[in-house]
């Protein structure tokens, strides 16, 4: 019970800091949650991996049968490859290691809230040979210039259009996108960090991609990433 109260207090604190009205429901078991579950009633669910009766993964599997959109976050004292695999199967948003600290909750809530806003409001309409296509900004992972063609890497596959990256940069400059290289622009929601001269992108299908970053843009990108992560 103390564990649930701590998470609830962190969520309430986040709501106050960001002027967001939050509603919290707490359940002591997976079966109790499922008994009261209603689609579109929840935006995010924090599930303890170890629960009496039905564990967190079993609960998540049942939830996914009725709700494909809710964000699921697992809380566990032991993060293992096996756990990661099970989390991947139910499309978990994240794993939080115990003990839970406010910064950890804040980070995952930032990520989920930004995605929710993008999903609700933001679509990119682009002309192509077949007419006009609509790309959900929250599904756009990164943009690449390839053979004089602009390739949009999305969660649903790649889309090619005959446009210049500079034109798209102007349209997305006030969004969560950053042009890290003359030929690449990335969605900050998918950035995992920087390694040498590459931006690490998590494409959310269990793979990390390495996107080149220009040495002239690296310092500014680090500042933007720091602002986005809220660490400095």
C-alpha positions as CSV (number, residue, x, y, z in Angstrom):
1,X,0.0,0.0,0.0
2,X,2.9,2.4,0.8
3,X,4.3,1.6,-2.6
4,X,1.1,2.7,-4.3
5,X,0.9,5.8,-2.2
6,X,4.4,6.9,-3.2
7,X,3.7,6.5,-6.9
8,X,0.4,8.4,-6.5
9,X,2.1,11.3,-4.7
10,X,4.7,11.5,-7.5
11,X,2.0,11.6,-10.2
12,X,0.1,14.3,-8.2
13,X,3.4,16.3,-7.9
14,X,4.0,16.0,-11.6
15,X,0.4,17.3,-12.3
16,X,0.9,20.3,-10.1
17,X,4.2,21.2,-11.7
18,X,2.9,20.9,-15.3
19,X,-0.7,22.3,-14.6
20,X,-2.3,19.0,-15.6
21,X,-5.4,17.6,-13.9
22,X,-4.7,14.0,-13.0
23,X,-7.0,11.2,-11.8
24,X,-5.5,8.2,-10.0
25,X,-6.9,4.8,-9.4
26,X,-5.0,2.3,-7.3
27,X,-5.5,-1.5,-7.3
28,X,-3.9,-4.1,-5.1
29,X,-3.9,-6.9,-7.8
30,X,-4.0,-7.5,-11.5
31,X,-7.4,-9.2,-11.3
32,X,-8.8,-6.2,-9.4
33,X,-7.6,-3.8,-12.1
34,X,-9.0,-6.0,-14.9
35,X,-12.4,-6.2,-13.1
36,X,-12.6,-2.4,-13.2
37,X,-10.9,-1.8,-16.5
38,X,-12.6,0.4,-19.1
39,X,-11.0,1.2,-22.5
40,X,-9.9,4.9,-22.8
41,X,-10.3,5.4,-19.1
42,X,-6.6,5.2,-18.5
43,X,-3.7,7.0,-20.2
44,X,-0.9,5.1,-18.4
45,X,-0.7,2.1,-16.1
46,X,2.1,1.4,-13.7
47,X,2.3,-2.4,-13.1
48,X,4.5,-4.1,-10.5
49,X,6.0,-7.2,-12.1
50,X,5.5,-9.1,-8.8
51,X,1.9,-9.1,-7.7
52,X,-0.2,-11.6,-5.8
53,X,-2.0,-14.1,-8.1
54,X,-1.7,-12.7,-11.6
55,X,1.7,-11.1,-12.2
56,X,2.4,-7.9,-14.0
57,X,3.1,-9.5,-17.4
58,X,0.0,-11.7,-17.3
59,X,-2.1,-8.6,-16.4
60,X,-0.5,-6.6,-19.3
61,X,-1.3,-9.4,-21.7
62,X,-5.0,-9.3,-20.7
63,X,-5.0,-5.5,-21.0
64,X,-3.6,-5.6,-24.5
65,X,-6.4,-7.9,-25.6
66,X,-8.9,-5.0,-24.9
67,X,-6.8,-1.9,-25.2
68,X,-3.9,-1.4,-27.7
69,X,-3.3,2.3,-26.9
70,X,-2.8,2.6,-23.1
71,X,0.8,3.1,-22.0
72,X,2.1,0.4,-19.8
73,X,5.1,0.9,-17.5
74,X,6.6,-2.0,-15.4
75,X,8.1,-1.5,-12.0
76,X,10.6,-4.1,-10.9
77,X,13.5,-4.7,-8.5
78,X,15.2,-7.0,-11.0
79,X,15.5,-6.0,-14.7
80,X,16.5,-9.1,-16.8
81,X,16.6,-10.0,-20.5
82,X,13.7,-12.2,-19.9
83,X,11.7,-9.4,-18.4
84,X,12.7,-7.1,-21.3
85,X,11.5,-9.7,-23.8
86,X,8.1,-10.0,-22.0
87,X,7.8,-6.2,-21.9
88,X,8.5,-6.0,-25.6
89,X,5.7,-8.5,-26.3
90,X,3.1,-6.3,-24.7
91,X,4.6,-3.1,-26.1
92,X,5.6,-1.7,-22.7
93,X,6.5,2.0,-22.6
94,X,9.3,1.5,-20.1
95,X,10.8,-0.4,-17.1
96,X,11.3,1.5,-13.9
97,X,13.8,0.0,-11.4
98,X,13.1,0.1,-7.7
99,X,13.4,2.1,-5.6
100,X,11.2,4.5,-7.5
101,X,12.4,8.1,-7.5
102,X,10.5,11.1,-8.6
103,X,12.9,11.8,-11.5
104,X,12.2,8.4,-12.9
105,X,8.4,8.9,-12.8
106,X,8.8,12.4,-14.2
107,X,10.8,11.2,-17.2
108,X,8.3,8.5,-18.2
109,X,5.3,10.9,-17.7
110,X,7.0,13.5,-19.9
111,X,7.5,10.9,-22.7
112,X,3.9,9.6,-22.5
113,X,2.3,13.1,-22.2
114,X,4.2,14.5,-25.2
115,X,3.2,11.5,-27.3
116,X,-0.4,11.9,-26.2
117,X,-0.4,15.5,-27.3
118,X,1.2,14.7,-30.6
119,X,-1.1,11.8,-31.3
120,X,-4.2,13.9,-30.5
121,X,-3.2,17.0,-32.5
122,X,-0.3,16.6,-34.9
123,X,-0.3,15.2,-38.4
124,X,2.0,16.1,-41.2
125,X,0.3,16.3,-44.6
126,X,2.7,15.9,-47.6
127,X,2.3,15.8,-51.3
128,X,3.5,12.7,-53.1
129,X,3.1,11.1,-56.5
130,X,-0.1,9.5,-55.5
131,X,-1.6,12.6,-54.0
132,X,-1.4,13.7,-50.4
133,X,-0.4,11.5,-47.5
134,X,-0.8,12.1,-43.7
135,X,2.0,11.1,-41.3
136,X,1.4,11.0,-37.6
137,X,4.2,13.1,-36.0
138,X,4.4,10.8,-33.0
139,X,5.1,7.9,-35.4
140,X,7.8,9.7,-37.3
141,X,11.1,8.4,-36.0
142,X,13.6,10.2,-38.2
143,X,14.0,11.7,-41.7
144,X,16.8,10.9,-44.1
145,X,18.0,12.3,-47.4
146,X,18.8,9.5,-49.8
147,X,19.5,9.7,-53.5
148,X,17.8,13.1,-53.8
149,X,14.7,11.6,-52.1
150,X,13.4,12.3,-48.7
151,X,12.8,9.1,-46.7
152,X,10.5,9.3,-43.7
153,X,11.2,6.4,-41.3
154,X,7.9,5.8,-39.4
155,X,6.5,3.2,-37.1
156,X,4.5,1.9,-40.0
157,X,7.3,1.7,-42.5
158,X,9.2,4.1,-44.8
159,X,7.6,6.8,-46.9
160,X,9.5,8.4,-49.8
161,X,8.7,11.9,-51.1
162,X,10.4,14.4,-53.5
163,X,11.0,17.2,-51.1
164,X,14.1,18.9,-49.6
165,X,15.0,18.3,-45.9
166,X,15.3,22.0,-45.4
167,X,11.7,22.5,-46.3
168,X,10.6,19.9,-43.8
169,X,12.9,21.3,-41.1
170,X,11.1,24.7,-41.3
171,X,7.8,23.0,-40.8
172,X,9.0,20.9,-37.8
173,X,11.5,23.3,-36.2
174,X,9.1,24.2,-33.4
175,X,8.2,20.5,-32.7
176,X,10.2,17.8,-31.1
177,X,12.5,17.4,-34.1
178,X,16.2,18.3,-34.6
179,X,18.4,18.4,-37.7
180,X,21.5,16.7,-36.4
181,X,23.2,16.4,-39.8
182,X,22.8,17.8,-43.3
183,X,21.0,14.6,-44.3
184,X,19.2,13.7,-41.1
185,X,16.5,15.0,-38.7
186,X,15.5,13.1,-35.7
187,X,12.4,12.9,-33.4
188,X,13.7,13.6,-29.8
189,X,11.1,11.2,-28.4
190,X,13.1,8.3,-29.9
191,X,16.6,9.5,-28.9
192,X,18.4,7.3,-26.4
193,X,21.6,9.3,-26.3
194,X,24.8,10.0,-28.2
195,X,27.8,7.7,-28.8
196,X,30.9,9.2,-30.4
197,X,29.6,10.9,-33.6
198,X,26.2,9.1,-33.7
199,X,22.7,9.7,-32.3
200,X,21.2,6.5,-30.8
201,X,17.7,6.1,-32.0
202,X,15.3,3.5,-30.4
203,X,12.9,2.6,-33.2
204,X,10.7,0.7,-30.6
205,X,10.9,-2.6,-32.4
206,X,13.7,-3.7,-30.1
207,X,16.5,-2.1,-32.2
208,X,18.9,0.7,-31.8
209,X,19.9,2.7,-35.0
210,X,22.9,4.9,-35.3
211,X,22.3,8.2,-37.0
212,X,25.3,10.4,-37.8
213,X,25.6,13.8,-36.1
214,X,27.6,16.7,-37.5
215,X,30.4,17.8,-35.2
216,X,29.2,21.4,-35.8
217,X,25.8,20.6,-34.4
218,X,26.8,18.2,-31.6
219,X,27.1,20.8,-28.9
220,X,23.7,22.4,-29.7
221,X,22.1,19.0,-29.9
222,X,23.4,18.1,-26.5
223,X,21.8,21.3,-25.1
224,X,18.5,20.5,-26.8
225,X,18.6,16.9,-25.5
226,X,19.3,18.1,-22.0
227,X,16.3,20.5,-22.1
228,X,14.1,17.7,-23.5
229,X,15.2,15.2,-20.8
230,X,14.8,17.9,-18.1
231,X,18.1,16.9,-16.4
232,X,19.9,20.2,-16.4
